[in-house]
Amino acid sequence: MAVVAVAVAVTGGVLAYFLIPRGGGPQGPGIAYFCAGFSPAPLQAIQLVESGRLQSSIAYQGQTLCVGTRLSQQQIQYLRNLTSASPAVGSSDAKVVVLEYLDPTCPYCALFDAQYGAVLDQYIRNGTVLYAVRYFPTHVMGYLQQGQPQQFDAGVGTWLGLMCIYNRNGSAAFLESLHAVYAIAASYIVNYLQTGNATALNVYPLREISYIGSAYPQCAVNASTSQLEETAQSAINAVSAEAEALGIPNDMLGTPLFVIYGG
C-alpha cells in the first residue's frame, strides 16, 4: 500500500502531521469513509454516504485523503455507540453521521473549520448530518514535549471547557463555542503563515482558554498539568482502541480525522 505523507514542523511552536494511505475498498452495505487532514474531501464523502455510494478513495489536489470501506454490522453498532456517547449536534434521524476526532489546538482543525465549517453547519441545519466529536489531543502534546506546560494546560483546558459548555448549555452553545475557538486559532495561524513569526503559534492556546473563561466563567478549568496530562493520555489511549476496532490504519491517525457513515 503506497502512502502519501503531509507534515508541518515549527520550532518552538507546533508539530502537526498526518499520513494518508492509498487503497481500495469493497462495495456493499455498511459503507464508511475515513478522511484525514484539511481538505474538502469529507464533504464529498458526506454526499457519497448520503447516496449510498462507495468509492475506494477520494483524492484532492493529487492526494488521497479519504478511503472508503465496508464495515461489519458489529463495527457499525460500535460506531453508533461511540456517537451516542459523544457530544453531538443535529438530528438523530440524519442520513449521515460525521464523527470528527479533533484537537482544539490543532491548526489543521482550525483551518478546516474556517474554510468548510459553514458548509458542514448547513448539512447539520438541514437534517442531513448528525455531527459528533471525539477528543484526540495529537497537537497539544507537542507543547508539553517542547517544555511549554502553560500552552499544554490551556489546550487541554479548552477541550474540558467545551465539554462543560455542552453539558451545561447544550449542543448549540457547544458548536458556537467550538467555532469561536477555531476562529481564534485560525487568526494566529494565518498571522504565522504571513509573517513566519512562530510566537503566534504559542499564543493562540492561551487566547482560546481565555475565551472559554470569559464567555462561560462557570466552565473555567482548574487542574494541574499532571491531571491534564492524564486526561490527554486517556483520550489518546481511547482513540487507539477505537481505531483498532474500526480498522482505521495507524498511519492515518492525526487531526482532523473524520469517520463518516450512514445514520
LINWO-V475832 format. One line per field, one symbol per residue. psi: psi as a letter, one per 30 degrees, with the letter a starting at -180 (. if undefined). burial: b if it has 24 or more other ideal C-beta (glycine too) atoms within 12 Angstrom, else e. A space follows every 10 residues. Layout:
psi=???
burial=???
This chain:
psi=klkkkkkkkk kgcljklkkj kkllkllalh llkjkkajlg eeeeeeeeee ggkkkflklk hgkjfkkklk kleeeeeeee eeefglkkka kfgkfkkjjk klkfgkeeee eeeeefeeee eeeeeggekj klkkkiieef feeefghife eeeeeeeeee eeeeeeeefl eeeeeeeeee eeeeeeeeee eeeefgjfee ffeeeeeeee eeeeeiffgk kjlleeeeee eeeeeeeeee eeeeefgkke gfkakkkkjk lk.
burial=eeebebebeb eebbbbbbbb bbbebeeeeb bbbbbbbbbb bbbbbbbbbb eeebbbbbeb eebbbbbbbb beeebbebbb ebbeebbbbb eeebbbbbbb bbbbbbbbbb bbbbebbebb eebbeeebbb bbbbbbbbbb bbbbeeebee bbbbbbbbbb bbbbbbeeee bebbbebbbb bbbbbbbbbe ebeeeeebeb bbbbbbbbbe bbbebbeebe beeebeebbe bbeebbeebe ebbeebbbee bbbbbbbbbb bbb
